[in-house]
Amino acid sequence: MLNRRRFNQISLGALGLGISSCNSSQDLTNTNIRQTSGNADLSIWWEQGFLPAENEQINQLMRKWEQVSGKTIDLKLLPVALIDQQLDNFIDQSETTQIPDIVYSVGLDASLAPKLAWQNRLVDLTDVINPIRDKYTDIALSHVFYRNQVLKERAYYALPLWQSDDYIHYWESMIEEIGFTQKDIPREWNDFWQFWQIIQDRLRAKGRSQIYGVGLCMSALGFDTYTSLKMFMDAYDVEVVNEAGQFLLTIPENRQRFITALQEFTSFYLRGYTPPQSAKWSGSGNNNSLLNSEIVMTQNLTMSIPLTQKLTNPKYDRDAITRYRQIATIDRPLKANGNELLTRKGTKQAIVPKNSRNPELAKQFLSYLVRPDNLMFLLKGFKGRVFPVMPELLNDPFWNDPNDPHLSAALKIFARPSYIPYEVMHSSFSEVQNQQLWARAVLKVIQGKESVENSADWAIAKIQGIWKEWEKNA
């Protein structure tokens, strides 16, 4: 489902960083799911890191737990897509040796965790969370409070580890070319988007004939289109589902707001303000386009865009620090009605499949994993790409560099309130995301040349059909 590993290969592999670990341990190279060590006490599938340090530090933490507990772990570092595919394949099998005891992946919160919780296929982790629940943000806890439709109740069916926000990055150096600074960027919704169109027109007038002012993903690959379209829907107060799980998009006012949001979103492509290739971007497409100076601004779900410049080895690329400061990070604009537009935080989480071999031991390891000192150890491996779900961790000097403009902007966004994901309010929206229905509605407009109204109604009918099917089978 997600393609950010490719961004890692393109943007970091060239810098000598890559995704292969510096550690020669078999645990860091074993990606064959079917070669599970039957002698290990725990089997863990963990997302292969964006950076080598992410792999190394989770490996170190697991080795420390082995020493403390006397138990052993079979750790597999796997691509996100393989985790999603194989967990879906194995979860129904009665042969539990193939099923991991713990799974962590960046895609769990949008796809697998809501669905598996709904189907009563995950272990309730309330007793792991309760002793430390006061350390968590309310947002993080709300994002793992999933509905179990078999038991007709909600519980904590996943464990929050860290969070991502959505950021807007742009080239400060480009807008300075034509006499603007960050202070000139409006916060009012219409003026904000008009600003980037003006930037494109003026840069092209100065000879940058191939530059695009806006970098909004329009493809059905990855999840960036879904994320950006939701920002437009939130700006127009489109209500899709409520916390009771009721489907609201068929209400005439919500349908019309959705049409308005879809029309405005797709207009950037149709009017030539976002690149034609944005209809084919993978999860890293907008990242690479911004770094290659093909677009002026884009939206992203982690701090990975500026991070690529911060990690560059100055010995080989002396302009890295300059570029790091030429890229700027800012918050979302206001809603169309002038009110504050909340963020859409993504709480990254671990789960325990219910039919795994050792669910109780898995909970013991997770209790160890989420000790604040251990979480901070792992967060440092991310180099600032993601942020804590325990506010006390922000007291660490790691987060307190007043001279880092990206970090200070990200911390302000971190403090903002967040919407509850559709998938938490009703788990059927995990299937909506898996089928890429939001993105497909966009493609119907920009490639299929269908009217916005017909495309919106198609999406509403498809989404309502999934919602009804889940309700019927509840």
Sequence and secondary structure as in RCSB ss.txt:
>XXXX:A:sequence
MLNRRRFNQISLGALGLGISSCNSSQDLTNTNIRQTSGNADLSIWWEQGFLPAENEQINQLMRKWEQVSGKTIDL
KLLPVALIDQQLDNFIDQSETTQIPDIVYSVGLDASLAPKLAWQNRLVDLTDVINPIRDKYTDIALSHVFYRNQV
LKERAYYALPLWQSDDYIHYWESMIEEIGFTQKDIPREWNDFWQFWQIIQDRLRAKGRSQIYGVGLCMSALGFDT
YTSLKMFMDAYDVEVVNEAGQFLLTIPENRQRFITALQEFTSFYLRGYTPPQSAKWSGSGNNNSLLNSEIVMTQN
LTMSIPLTQKLTNPKYDRDAITRYRQIATIDRPLKANGNELLTRKGTKQAIVPKNSRNPELAKQFLSYLVRPDNL
MFLLKGFKGRVFPVMPELLNDPFWNDPNDPHLSAALKIFARPSYIPYEVMHSSFSEVQNQQLWARAVLKVIQGKE
SVENSADWAIAKIQGIWKEWEKNA
>XXXX:A:secstr
   HHHHIIIIIGGGT  SS S   GGGT   TT   TT SEEEEEE  SSHHHHHHHHHHHHHHHHHHS  EEE
EEE HHHHHHHHHHHTT S GGGS SEEE TTIIIIIHHHHHHTT B   HHHHGGGGGGS HHHHHTTEEEETT
TTEEEE SEEEEEE  EEEEEHHHHHHTT  GGGS  SHHHHHHHHHHHHHHHHHTT TT BS B   SSSSSHH
HHHHHHHHHHTT   B TT  B TTSHHHHHHHHHHHHHHHHHHHTTSS GGGGT  TTHHHHHHHTTSBSEEEE
SSSHHHHHHHTS TTT TTHHHHHHHEEEE     TTSS   B  EEEEEE BTTSS HHHHHHHHHHHTSHHHH
HHHHHHTTTSSEESSGGGGGSGGG  TT HHHHHHHHHHTS B   HHHH THHHHHHHTTHHHHHHHHHHTS  
 HHHHHHHHHHHHHHHHHHHHHT 
